[in-house]
Amino acid sequence: MTGFPRPIAECVPHQGPMCLLDQVEAASAETLTARVTPTPGALFADEEGIDAYVGLEWIAQAIAAWGYLTAEEADTPKKGLLLGAKRYQPNVTHFEYGRTYRVTIEPEFVADNGLGTFNGAIWLDDTCVAQGNLRIFQPDNPEALTA
């Protein structure tokens, strides 16, 4: 895979303010790294920053980007569902404005039917500020999600 950094909006089905990450820095079959710098005008912003539990969605969007970038024949990003999070552990209450966070994901297991388990982490400099394990479902036929 080439062409990095790449705006996250090219790699996820989220649009407008729901596109929470800024860009994909690097991706391979084994990992993806994205970046985000929270701003006071961002969705989910409050007076202290971005609540640490929004990090779950940051990780989920990084997984969505990985799915698009590693697909063999992807014309557009596919829709999927976050089925659950296991052991999401933020070490901060909020992500600070103006600081750049690195979001990393690694697939633990991805089945042919679209089910997957991923390890994700959010880093500030060299310090892990949140981590967890997310389960997702990304079917071949996205219309199945709305039927």
N, C-alpha and C positions, 0 to 999 in steps of 0.2 A: 504494500500500500504506500502510495506517495501523495504528495500535495498537502503537507502539513506546515504550519497550522491551517485549520479549516474552520470556518464559522459553524457553530453547532446547529444553526437553523437549517443547514444543508443536509444534516444527518439524522434529524429526529422529526416525527410528525407534529410536534408542538409548534405553535406559531405565536407571534406577538409576545405579550408579557409572560405567557406560560412556558416560553423557551427560556429556562432559568440559567443555563450555562452559557459561557461566552464562546469558547472554541475548543476544538479537539487539537491537542498538541501532537499526539502520536497514537498509532494503533497497529496492532498485529493480531494474529490468530490467538495469542496468549494474553493480551492485555490492551487496555486503552487508558490514555491519560487526557483529561480535560482540565480547563481552567475556568475560574469564575472570580470576578471582583465585585462583591456586593456594593450597591449604591443605595442611598436613602429613598430613591424613587422606585426601587424594584418591588415587584410583587412580594408580598409577605413581609415587607420591611416594617419595623416599628422603631421606637426611639432608641433602642439598644443595639439594633442590627437586624440580622435575619435569624429567626429562631433555629436552634441547632437541629430540630426535627425536620426542617426543610431539607436537610442533608440527605434524608431518605430519597427525596425526589431528585436531588442532584445525582445521586448514585444511579437511580432508575433511568434518568435521561442519558447518563454515560453508557449504561447497558444498551439502551435503544440505539445510540450512535454506533456502538460496537456491532450490534446486529445488522445494521445497514451497511457498515463498511466491510464486514466480513462475508456478506451475502454474495453468492456467485453471480446472480443476475438481478440486481436491485436497481429498478428505475427510480423508485421513490422510497422513502423510509416507511417501514411497515408499522402498523399499530399493534400494541400489545397490552397486557395487563400486568400490574404488580400484584402478585398473589399473596405475598407476605414478606415480612422481615423477621429475621432471627438474630437476636443478640445485637441490635443496633445500640451502640454505646458511644454517645457523644461525651467528650471530655470538657466541653464548653457549653454555656447556655445559649450563646448567640455567636454568629459569624460576624466579625467586625467589618464595618464599612471601610472601603479603600484598601483592604488587604487582599492579596491574591491567594486563592485557595486552589490546590491541585486535587482533582478527584481521580482516583485510580480504581479500575475494576479488573478482575480476573475471572474468567469462567471456571467454575468448579465442575459443572456437569451441564451439557446441553444435549437434549434428546432430539431425534428426528421429528417428533410431533410438536415441537415448539416450546416444550417445558425446559426451564433452565434454572440453575442455581449459580449465583455469582458472589464472590467476595468483593467488597468495596471499602474504600477508605478515603478520608478527606484529610489533606495535609496542609499545614501552614508552615512554610519553610521546611524544616526537617522533622517537624513534630506532627504526629498523627493526632488530629483533634476529634475524629469520629470514625467509627468503623462498624461494619455489619455484614450480614449475609442476606441477600435478597433472592426470592423465588419469583420467576416471571413466566408468562405464557405468551408466546408470539406465534399465532397460528399462520399457516400458509395462506388461508382464506380469511382476511380480516373482517369480511362481512359476517362471519360466524360469531363475532363478538357482539353484533347488534341484532342478530336474529332472535 
